[in-house]
Amino acid sequence: MAESRPLYLGPRLRRLRRELGLTQQAMAQDLAISPSYVALLERNQRPLTADLLLRLAKSYMLDLADFAGEDQADYARRIGDVLRDPIFADIDPPALEVADLATSFPGVSEALLRLHGAYTREQQALAEQREVPGGALAHDPVTEARRFAAARRNYFPTLDTRAEALAAEIAQKGGPAEWLGAVQGIRVRFLPPEVMAHALRRFDRHNQQLLINDTLDSASRNFQIATHIAYIMMGRDIGAIMKEEGFSGPTAANLVRRALASYGAAALLMPYERFARAVEARGYDIETLSRLFGTSFEQVAHRLTTLNKPGMARIPFFFIRVDQAGNVSKRLDGAGFPFAAHGGGCPLWSVHSVFGTPGEIVTQFLELPDGQRFFSIARAVRAGGGSYGQAAVTRAIALACAAEHAPQLVYAQGVDPREAAAAPIGVTCRLCNRADCAARAVPPVGRDILSDEYRRAPSPFSFDDV
C-alpha cells in the first residue's frame, strides 16, 4: 500500500485563524497544542496530522474536504496560469516543478502570485490611462515633462550659471524692473485685472512694455518679471537643453519650456551660491529664506529641490503640490520618495490635512511599509485673489527628505530620527499591504480579501497575510 503524502496546509490554516480573529495563542488553546507548534504549522514546517484535522473540524465546525483540498491544487493551477504569461515564455518549467513549488513552498508561491497580480493590474491601469479611440497609444505630456525634470534631478547647471551672472547685473541696476528698463528698454507697468484681460503677465511688443497684473503680491510680481527675463535672456540655453530630448508633441515641449523658464526665474531671484549658503546658515527655514530673497514660501520650497550642484549640493528633497481634491499639480523628486504614477495618495500624510490649518507649517516623520523613513514639511498656500471677488485657490505643498537629514533642519533640531514616532503611510492604497489601516480606501492589488462572516476588522478590508 502506498504511503500517504504529508499534508501541509500552512497558508490555509493561517487564513482560517485570521478569519476567526484568533491569535496563535488562542488557536493553540482550542487545539490543545503549543503556540510555537501553531507557528510551525502555519510556516509549513510541520504537516497537519489526521488528529489535528479532526480537532480543527470539531473546534471550528469545518468541512474537512473543503479545508484540506484547497491550497496545493489551487496554487498549482494559479502558478501555472501565471507562468503562461509571455514574460515567462522562455522558461517553461515542468509541471512537476510547479506542483512541488505549490506544495512545499506556499509562501514563495503566494509571493509570486501577488507580484504578478500587482504587475498585471499596473499594466492594465497604464494601458487604460493611455488608450485613445482607434486603439493607438497617446503620450501623457504632463508625465513626459515630469520625467524630463526627474531624469536630470531637476538641476540645470547652464541655467544656474547664466542666472548667477545676470543676477549680479540686476542687483547693480536696483532690481529686475529697473534692469529691464535700463538694459532692454522695456518699461514695466502694473495694471488692473480688467485692463490685463485677467492675465498675470503680458508683453506688449509694439510699445516695449511688460504689463503685470497689479493684484499680485510682491513675490509674485517679481517672479513674473524674472520669468520674462528668463525667456528673453536664457532662450538659447533653454533651447539647447530641450534639444537633448525628443518630445512627443508641442504640448509636452511647451510644458518643459515653461518649467525651464520658471527654473531660470527662480535662479535669478535666488542665485545658487548665495541661496545655498543661506540655506545652510538658516537651517532650511523656509519662511526666513522667503523674506531674505523676497520670494514666496512655495518658490523657496521649489528652489530647495534644485540644489544639486557638485561640491555645493544640499539636502535632496521631494516636492509635491496638491489641491483639496487630491489632484497633483506639481511633483519634483530629488529624495527618492516613492510616489504612485496614478491613484490617490495616502490620507495619513499631513499634506492632505493642512487645508484645515492655513499658514501653519506641519511637520511629520513618515514610515513606508518597507521601513524607509522620511521627514515631511507641509503647509497650505493660497494663489490668486488679490481683490474682492477675485477667485483664489488654496493648495497644499510638502517637502520630504530622508529622515536621517531631519536634524539639519530647524523643524527637527534635537530630534533623533531613529526614535521619533512616525506616521505609517503607504505609497497608495493599491500598493500598500498594511493590514490594520482604518484609512484604507481600496484593497491592495494581488491580495485575497477575507470573509467577514466571523470577524469584522476596523480596516475596511481584511486580506490574507501570506
Residue, then its C-alpha position, 0 to 999 in steps of 0.5 A: m500500500a502506498e504511503s500517504r503524502p504529508l499534508y501541509l496546509g500552512p497558508r490555509l490554516r493561517r487564513l482560517r485563524r485570521e478569519l476567526g480573529l484568533t491569535q496563535q495563542a488562542m488557536a493553540q488553546d482550542l487545539a490543545i497544542s503549543p503556540s510555537y507548534v501553531a507557528l510551525l504549522e502555519r510556516n509549513q514546517r510541520p504537516l497537519t496530522a489526521d488528529l489535528l484535522l479532526r480537532l480543527a473540524k470539531s473546534y471550528m465546525l469545518d468541512l474537512a474536504d473543503f479545508a484540506g483540498e484547497d491550497q496545493a491544487d489551487y496554487a498549482r493551477r494559479i502558478g501555472d496560469v501565471l507562468r503562461d504569461p509571455i514574460f515567462a515564455d522562455i522558461d517553461p518549467p515542468a509541471l512537476e516543478v510547479a506542483d512541488l513549488a505549490t506544495s512545499f513552498p506556499g509562501v514563495s508561491e503566494a509571493l509570486l502570485r501577488l507580484h504578478g497580480a500587482y504587475t498585471r493590474e499596473q499594466q492594465a491601469l497604464a494601458e487604460q490611462r493611455e488608450v485613445p479611440g482607434g486603439a493607438l497609444a497617446h503620450d501623457p505630456v504632463t508625465e513626459a515633462r515630469r520625467f524630463a525634470a526627474a531624469r536630470r534631478n531637476y538641476f540645470p547647471t547652464l541655467d544656474t550659471r547664466a542666472e548667477a551672472l545676470a543676477a549680479e547685473i540686476a542687483q547693480k541696476g536696483g532690481p529686475a524692473e529697473w534692469l529691464g528698463a535700463v538694459q532692454g528698454i522695456r518699461v514695466r507697468f502694473l495694471p488692473p485685472e480688467v485692463m490685463a484681460h485677467a492675465l498675470r503677465r503680458f508683453d506688449r511688443h509694439n510699445q516695449q512694455l511688460l504689463i503685470n497684473d497689479t493684484l499680485d503680491s510682491a513675490s509674485r510680481n517679481f517672479q513674473i518679471a524674472t520669468h520674462i527675463a528668463y525667456i528673453m535672456m536664457g532662450r538659447d540655453i533653454g533651447a539647447i537643453m530641450k534639444e537633448e530630448g525628443f518630445s512627443g508633441p508641442t504640448a509636452a515641449n511647451l510644458v518643459r519650456r515653461a518649467l525651464a523658464s520658471y527654473g531660470a526665474a527662480a535662479l535669478l531671484m535666488p542665485y545658487e551660491r548665495f541661496a545655498r549658503a543661506v540655506e545652510a546658515r538658516g537651517y532650511d527655514i523656509e519662511t526666513l529664506s522667503r523674506l531674505f530673497g523676497t520670494s514666496f514660501e512655495q518658490v523657496a520650497h521649489r528652489l530647495t529641490t534644485l540644489n544639486k550642484p557638485g561640491m555645493a549640493r544640499i539636502p535632496f528633497f521631494f516636492i509635491r503640490v496638491d489641491q483639496a481634491g487630491n489632484v497633483s499639480k506639481r511633483l519634483d523628486g530629488a529624495g527618492f520618495p516613492f510616489a504612485a504614477h496614478g491613484g490617490g495618495c495616502p490620507l495619513w500624510s499631513v499634506h492632505s490635512v493642512f487645508g484645515t490649518p492655513g499658514e501653519i507649517v506641519t511637520q511629520f516623520l513618515e514610515l513606508p511599509d518597507g521601513q524607509r523613513f522620511f521627514s515631511i514639511a507641509r503647509a497650505v498656500r493660497a494663489g490668486g485673489g488679490s481683490y474682492g471677488q477675485a477667485a483664489v485657490t488654496r493648495a497644499i505643498a510638502l517637502a520630504c527628505a530622508a529622515e536621517h537629514a531631519p536634524q539639519l533642519v530647524y523643524a527637527q533640531g534635537v530630534d533623533p530620527r531613529e526614535a521619533a514616532a512616525a506616521p505609517i503611510g503607504v505609497t497608495c492604497r493599491l500598493c500598500n499591504r498594511a493590514d490594520c489601516a482604518a484609512r484604507a480606501v481600496p484593497p491592495v492589488g494581488r491580495d485575497i480579501l477575507s470573509d467577514e462572516y466571523r470577524r469584522a476588522p476596523s480596516p475596511f478590508s481584511f486580506d490574507d497575510v501570506 
